[in-house]
Amino acid sequence: MMWHRASLVALLVLSASGCSEENTNLEPEMTSDAELRLGSDLGETTGGSDTGLLEIDASDAERPGADAERPRADAGVVPGDASDAGIVIDQGPITEADMAMVPDAMVVVDAAPVPDDPIEALFAEPTPEELNAIRADWSTWDVSVNDWTVLGEGEVRRIPFAVVSHRVDGNLHYGAVRYPADYQPEGSYPVLVVNHGGGNGVGSNVFGGYSEGCYREFFIVAASYRSEELRTGIDALGNLVSEGTSSVVDRDVSDVMALLSGVLANMPGADPQRVAAHGGSRGAGVTALLVVRDSRIRRAGVYYGATNHIHPDVKAAILRRIETGRPVGNPVNQTASRKVQAFIDGDLTFAEARQALVRGSAVFFAEDLPRPYHHHHGTADRSVPVAQGRALATRMTELGVGPPDFEYTEYEGGEHNPRTMPGSVDAIRELLCGIR
């Protein structure tokens, strides 16, 4: 598709006039559970129950993903119904005449070279050199844990947990760690990192969904991502807000890596050789990039996570907005659109926006996923379209990785809720508990 310079100007004008539906924060916009037909009893982001269901990202979704109507992939849905066991485009450069249409405040001053067709370049397939540069950049990020402190302890379903603080990347960060049910300091126990979805932080009630069966044997680790709250459920502590600027998925991973390091170093019996990870929605995106960056995690299973922020469907939604002003829709498109908008606004250089889009896309680092790794996705998911799950499945097929090392299970009519994906909860449990 050709890039019309007038389209870029139109986007700048839309932004200057306040017509953009995105804000500068990369957090998903939230809407009501009823709008997405989620059960009111889930307590996904409110901390209002101890169901422990994964905190589902009930974000604004304009319509189902464009790929939702494609023929269903034959992925071999796991049988059984565990719904009650919820775990929780003229190509010339922009001229002075063009820029006269744009308010002075919107003129971008950037000495770095920008491609003639910036949107096309932002969404181009990454080169090996780009991917290596991202890996090198990750290696420089501070994920060390400092000033580890146990702030207090409580119980969820008669199993104790600790609220902890530490510093990572200069920020005071909070997390919660649930002990194994029959914990003895001299014992040895597996560790499960649970990454929450949504944009409202996490509550200690998340541990409720891990209080039965094999999960009782694990340390369960739950991080609040930077700028978000940890609802401790302990009167003396209340709700604690982690420091730092929101960095959806990106620096979320750094926060989780540091918290995991603190657990392994300070919680006697936490076995560094038996670490697994799990998450849904935003938490699935965090999980995918966490396991790419952190080799300590030996297996992972996720529900409906974004895997490719430069997917053709995402690009099409952003181009539609540039050309028509139409909202981009689902949270995956919103996250990518904010990075594009930051480039347009001059808050990110072209190189920074490009790297941010690729860096948040686990599909390009799929060879680094642990084995086994499982991804579950519904065809009717309006928050994270099924095209995102299919993108990862396609990449793993290209790499020659299949069952049991990688499994992609798709559910006809499944939505953004594990209860609509029969058998998924049991399959995730079997995978994670296999590390014991």
VENRA-V657918 format. One record per helix or strand of 3 or more residues. SS is the DSSP state (H for helix, E for strand). FROM is the first residue (numbers start at 1). TO is the last residue. If there is no record, write none. Layout:
ss,from,to
SS,FROM,TO
SS,FROM,TO
//
This chain:
ss,from,to
H,5,16
H,34,36
H,66,69
H,83,85
H,96,99
H,104,106
H,118,122
H,128,138
E,146,156
E,159,168
E,171,178
E,189,195
H,204,210
H,213,217
E,219,223
E,229,231
E,239,241
H,250,266
E,270,280
H,282,293
E,299,303
H,312,324
H,331,345
H,350,359
H,362,368
E,373,378
H,386,398
E,406,411
H,418,420
H,424,433
//
